[in-house]
Amino acid sequence: MCGRYSLTSDPAQLAMELDAVDRASAPPPGLWPAEPPRSPRYNIAPTTTIPVLAREALDEGAGPVRVLHAMRWGLVPSWVREGDRLPTLFNARVETAFAKPSFRAAVRRRHCVVPMDGWYEWVPGEPGPGGKPGPKQPYWMSLPGDEGLLMAGLWEARRDPADESVTQLSCTILTTEALGPLRAVHDRMPLVVDPAVLSDWLDPAAIGDPRALVDGAGGDLGEWADRVEIRPVSRAVSSVRNEGPELVRPLAPGPAEETLF
């Protein structure tokens, strides 16, 4: 599962690093979300506007290029009817996404990556008197140093039922079975895309089935999972109202953290 993450880079910086056309800093007319993603962000939750890297043809007759878009985190299938409450499909299981009506069209045609610095998971606290579980402890997972993450995702483009001149962009993050030390935190983890296969992943003609990333097309996931640093952080991150760099600062390890890993 990946339901909360952090990203400090702004869209212009990300577009330059990813060799992409920047449409996130100032979304063109006719696209929704119409506002750019805020940055830096240390507590990004579902339904937030986020920067997402995709591949598409921007001009008629031209070939597809990398494009950084502002998208809603929480995929909205194109068939969702007017008046329906927008779903919060912020994760898709890589094992079943190809068969799910909400995701299968995107599996065939629209792959993306979601850049992030790290993501959060919550571990139940030690039981107290009477066996009642203690407060959940949040952990922040990231790679060493300033090495960023590119998480595999799927995206959709949906005509706004209230205004067909507007195209709504939304996405979901693919998850897979947790590996290595990450299993002590949660049984799922976001599916990483190795930069070496980024272009292939963005092109469904090259990597059509997301499960190929699990089966070795993107390198050794277990080796990657072993590199991830897992740090306990403040419980303040549990409220989406809280923001700031203090949310990713590691807490001094206590007895509970020492026995977790």
C-alpha positions in Angstrom: 0.0 0.0 0.0 1.1 3.6 -0.6 -1.3 6.1 0.8 0.9 9.0 1.8 4.3 10.2 0.5 6.6 13.2 0.3 8.2 15.2 -2.6 10.2 18.3 -2.3 11.2 18.9 -5.9 9.1 21.4 -7.9 7.6 20.5 -11.3 10.1 22.5 -13.3 13.0 20.8 -11.6 11.5 17.4 -12.1 10.7 18.0 -15.8 14.3 19.0 -16.4 15.7 15.9 -14.5 13.3 13.6 -16.4 13.8 15.2 -19.8 10.1 16.0 -20.1 7.9 18.8 -21.3 6.7 20.6 -18.3 2.9 21.0 -18.3 2.6 20.7 -14.5 4.0 24.1 -13.5 1.3 25.8 -15.6 -1.4 23.4 -16.8 -2.7 24.4 -20.3 -6.3 25.5 -20.6 -8.7 22.6 -21.0 -6.9 20.3 -18.5 -7.9 19.5 -15.0 -6.5 19.9 -12.4 -6.1 23.5 -13.5 -3.7 24.4 -10.7 -0.1 23.2 -10.4 1.0 20.9 -7.7 2.3 22.6 -4.5 5.9 22.1 -3.5 7.7 21.2 -1.3 5.2 18.7 0.2 5.9 16.3 3.1 2.4 14.8 3.6 0.8 14.1 0.2 -2.5 12.3 0.5 -5.0 10.8 -2.0 -7.0 13.3 -4.1 -4.1 15.8 -4.0 -2.8 17.3 -7.2 0.6 15.8 -7.9 3.2 15.9 -10.7 3.1 12.7 -12.9 5.4 11.7 -15.8 3.6 10.2 -18.8 4.2 9.7 -22.5 2.0 11.1 -25.2 1.9 13.0 -28.5 1.4 16.7 -27.9 1.1 17.7 -31.6 -0.9 16.1 -34.4 1.4 14.0 -36.6 4.3 14.2 -34.0 5.7 11.3 -32.1 5.1 10.8 -28.4 7.3 12.6 -25.9 7.7 12.6 -22.1 5.3 15.0 -20.5 5.1 16.0 -16.8 1.4 16.7 -16.0 -0.5 17.8 -12.9 -2.9 15.0 -12.1 -5.3 14.0 -9.3 -3.9 11.2 -7.2 -6.9 8.8 -7.3 -7.7 7.4 -10.7 -11.1 8.3 -12.2 -12.1 5.8 -15.0 -13.3 7.3 -18.2 -16.7 5.6 -17.8 -17.6 7.2 -14.4 -20.9 8.9 -14.9 -21.9 12.5 -14.3 -23.0 12.9 -10.7 -21.0 9.9 -9.5 -18.8 10.6 -6.5 -15.2 10.6 -7.8 -13.5 7.4 -6.6 -10.3 7.4 -4.6 -8.4 4.6 -6.5 -5.0 5.7 -5.3 -3.5 2.2 -5.5 -3.8 -0.7 -7.9 -2.5 -4.2 -7.2 0.0 -5.1 -10.0 -1.2 -8.8 -9.8 -4.8 -7.9 -10.8 -4.9 -4.5 -12.4 -5.1 -5.9 -15.9 -8.4 -7.6 -15.1 -10.1 -4.8 -13.1 -12.6 -2.7 -15.1 -11.2 0.5 -13.4 -7.6 -0.1 -14.5 -7.5 -2.4 -17.5 -7.8 0.3 -20.2 -4.9 2.2 -18.6 -2.9 -1.0 -18.4 -3.2 -1.3 -22.1 -2.6 2.3 -23.1 -1.5 4.7 -20.3 1.5 4.0 -18.1 3.1 6.7 -15.9 5.5 7.2 -13.0 5.0 9.1 -9.8 8.2 10.8 -8.5 8.6 10.8 -4.8 11.3 11.3 -2.1 9.8 8.6 0.2 6.5 7.1 1.4 4.9 6.4 4.8 3.4 3.3 6.4 1.9 2.8 9.8 2.7 -0.1 12.2 0.3 -1.0 15.0 1.7 -0.2 18.5 2.4 -2.7 21.2 -0.7 -3.9 23.0 -1.3 -2.2 26.3 -3.2 -3.3 29.4 -6.2 -5.4 28.4 -4.7 -6.2 25.0 -5.8 -2.9 23.4 -3.3 -2.0 20.6 -1.2 1.1 21.2 -1.0 4.1 18.8 0.2 3.3 15.3 3.8 4.3 14.7 4.4 5.9 11.2 7.6 5.1 9.3 9.1 6.9 6.4 10.8 4.8 3.6 13.4 6.3 1.2 16.6 5.6 -0.5 20.0 6.7 1.0 21.0 10.4 0.5 19.0 12.4 -2.1 18.2 9.5 -4.4 14.7 9.9 -5.5 12.1 7.3 -6.4 10.0 6.7 -9.5 6.9 4.6 -8.7 5.0 2.8 -11.5 1.5 4.1 -12.1 -1.4 4.2 -14.5 -3.3 7.3 -15.6 -6.6 8.2 -17.2 -7.9 11.1 -19.3 -11.6 11.6 -18.8 -13.9 14.2 -20.4 -15.6 16.3 -17.7 -19.3 15.4 -18.0 -20.2 19.0 -17.0 -17.9 20.6 -19.6 -16.6 18.4 -22.5 -14.0 20.9 -23.4 -12.1 19.9 -20.2 -10.1 16.8 -19.8 -9.6 15.4 -16.3 -6.2 13.8 -15.6 -5.9 11.3 -12.8 -3.6 8.5 -11.7 -3.0 5.5 -9.4 0.2 4.0 -8.0 0.9 0.3 -8.6 1.7 -1.8 -5.6 3.3 -5.3 -5.2 4.1 -7.7 -2.5 6.6 -6.3 0.0 10.1 -7.7 0.0 13.0 -7.8 2.4 12.8 -5.6 5.5 9.8 -3.7 4.1 7.7 -6.8 5.1 8.0 -5.8 8.7 6.2 -2.5 8.0 3.5 -3.6 5.5 2.6 -6.5 3.3 2.5 -4.3 0.2 5.0 -1.8 -1.3 4.8 0.6 -4.2 6.3 -0.8 -7.4 9.5 1.0 -8.3 10.6 1.7 -11.9 14.4 1.5 -12.5 15.6 4.6 -14.5 17.2 2.2 -17.0 13.7 0.9 -18.1 11.8 4.2 -17.6 11.3 4.8 -21.4 10.1 1.2 -21.9 7.7 1.4 -19.0 6.1 4.6 -20.3 5.6 2.9 -23.6 2.9 0.1 -23.3 4.1 -1.3 -26.6 7.5 -2.1 -25.0 6.3 -3.2 -21.5 2.6 -4.0 -21.8 2.1 -6.0 -18.7 3.0 -4.2 -15.4 3.8 -7.7 -13.9 7.0 -7.7 -16.0 8.5 -5.1 -13.6 8.0 -7.7 -10.8 9.4 -10.5 -12.9 12.7 -8.8 -13.6 12.2 -6.4 -16.4 13.2 -3.5 -14.1 16.0 -5.3 -12.2 16.1 -7.0 -8.9 13.3 -5.7 -6.7 14.6 -7.6 -3.7 18.0 -5.9 -4.0 16.2 -2.5 -4.2 14.0 -3.3 -1.2 17.2 -4.1 0.8 18.5 -0.6 0.1 15.5 1.2 1.4 16.0 3.0 4.7 13.1 2.6 7.2 12.9 5.3 9.9 10.3 6.0 12.6 8.9 9.5 12.3 6.6 11.8 14.2 2.9 10.8 14.6 2.1 14.3 13.4 2.2 12.9 9.9 -1.0 11.0 10.6 -3.0 14.2 10.2 -3.2 15.4 6.6 -3.4 19.0 8.0 0.3 18.8 9.1 3.1 19.8 6.7 6.8 20.5 7.0 10.2 18.9 6.9 9.9 17.9 10.6 7.6 15.1 9.4 10.4 13.1 7.8 13.0 13.6 10.5 13.8 10.3 12.2 12.9 9.8 15.8 15.5 8.5 18.2 15.0 4.7 18.1 13.3 3.2 21.2 12.8 -0.4 22.3 9.8 -0.9 19.9 11.9 0.3 16.9 14.9 -1.7 17.9 12.9 -5.0 17.8 11.0 -4.3 14.6 13.9 -4.9 12.2 
